[in-house]
Amino acid sequence: MKTLKFPTSHKTQLMDISAEVREAVIMSGIKEGICVVFTPHTTGSIFLFENADQNLRRDLLSALSKVIPSDAQYAHVGSNAAAHLKSSRMGASVSIPVHEGRPMFGKWQGVFFGEFDGPRQEREVIIKVIAG
């Protein structure tokens, strides 16, 4: 198991962590199995997304803000209800097949950490590769 720890620099942002996931799979030595990528945060998320066009990342953040605006009235006592809702919509984990020692990403696919309540000094992502 590998734990990534990193800061975020914006209120909302998407960080491509595909290289770190790929490295964790290779370093595990597991040739066939599954890689689970998980975040324990309720205002951050892990999801698969297109990794070639950075404009699409901005489009996703914009679309989420339209559907779940930060300035709307929410019953949540804190000021970060929108961050919790965005995170729950995007998910906390993904599972990726491992074949011949490599994660089986699609051609334009990557693993992303979504920050919805930043900036934060430290965020965590847990990567577990399981033989199977």
N, C-alpha and C positions, 0 to 999 in steps of 0.2 A: 504494500500500500504506500502511496506517495501523497503527501499533503502539500499543496501549493499555497503560499501566503504572499499577498501582494497588496499594495495600496491602490485606491482608485482616485481619480483626480477631478471628476465631474459629478454633478447631481445625477445624471443618467448617462450611461455609456455602455458600449458593447466592446468586449475584449476578446479577441481571437486567441484561444488557448490550445489550438490544434497541435502546435509544435510540442508543447509540454505533454500533451496526452500521447502523442506519437512516441516521444522519448520514454515516457513511463512504460508504455507497452513493450518497447524494445528492451529496456533495462530489466523488465520482469523476467525475461527469458521464456515466457509462455508462448508457444507456437500456435495453439488452437484454443479458443475460449471466448471470453467476453470481457469487455472493459466497461466498468461502470464509473461515470463521472458524476459527482454529487456536490452540492453546496449546502451547508447547514444554516444558511441565512434565510430569513423570511422576507427580506427586501432585496434579495439578489436571486439570480436564476442561472440555470445551465440549460442550453438548448442547442440543437443543430440548426445551422443556417447557412446561406450562401456566403462564400468567403472571397469571392473575386472582386465584387464591386462595392467599395466603401460607401457609395451613395445609397445603396440599398439598406445599409445599417442605419443611416440617418432617416430613411423612409420608415423603417420599422419603429424607431423611437418616436417619430412624428405621429405615426398611426396609433401607437399605444397611448400617446398623450391626448389624442382626439377622443379615443374610446374611454380612457380613464384619466381625465384631467386632474392635475394636482390641486387646482383651486376650487374644485367642487366641494359641496357640503357632504361630509361623511359622518356616520355615527361613531367611528373610531375616536377614542379620546386623544390620541396623539396627532401630530401634524403630518404623519407619513402614511396615511391610509392608501393613497394612490400607489405608493411603492409596494405595499403588501399585495394589493390587487394585481398590479402588473406582474409581480413575481409569481403569484399563484397561477396566473394565466400562462406564463411562459414555462413554468415547471422548475423543479429542483434537481433533476437528474436525467441522464441519457445512458443508454446501453448501446455499445458498439461491438459488433462481432470482430473477433481477432482471428486472422487466417495467415498462416505462414509467418507468424511473428509480427504482423502489422495490423493496425486498426483499419477496418474496411470502410473508409469514408467514400462517399460518392465523389465524382469528378469535381464538383463545385461546392463541396460540403465541408464545413468546419464546425468545431465545438466552440461555443461562446459562453462567456460569463456576462450576464446582464446586470449592471449596477443601476438600481432604481432609487437609492437613498444615499447618495454620496455627497461629497467625497468622504471616503473612509480611510483610516490609517491602515487597517488590515482586513482583508477578506480572505476566506479559505475555500479551497476546492480540494476535494478528496478524490483520488483516482485509485481504483482497485481493479486489478486484472485477475480474472479467475479462470483457471484451466478448465477445459470441458471437452 
